[in-house]
Amino acid sequence: MTNHMTAQELSAVLRSWEHRFGVRVVGFGHGSLYLSVAAQPTDARQARVLAAEHYLSCPDVFYEDPDLDWSTYHEELMQHREWRFWWD
């Protein structure tokens, strides 16, 4: 699925997010992954760390989504209950 991370590495990241944020895989497709989030980050520092993890896991999202603003992405993570990733 990813073009720079092994399946084992992605699995480890997802397990960490499952433990910390209650994420569940709710869908996937060719190069896409959809997660539900049970417990969003609760403070800005935690959200900034998570934003960096998102970037390291899937930089394509940040390069290809013109509406995504890196400076406020962490704030969005504190509100959204779903995360979408895709890899080219």
Number of C-alpha atoms within 10 A of each C-alpha: 16 18 10 13 13 11 11 9 12 16 12 12 15 19 15 13 18 18 10 14 18 16 22 16 14 11 11 14 9 10 12 14 17 17 20 18 22 15 16 19 22 13 11 13 11 14 19 20 13 18 20 15 14 18 15 12 19 21 16 16 17 16 10 12 9 8 7 13 11 13 9 11 17 22 17 15 21 18 13 14 15 16 14 13 18 18 17 12
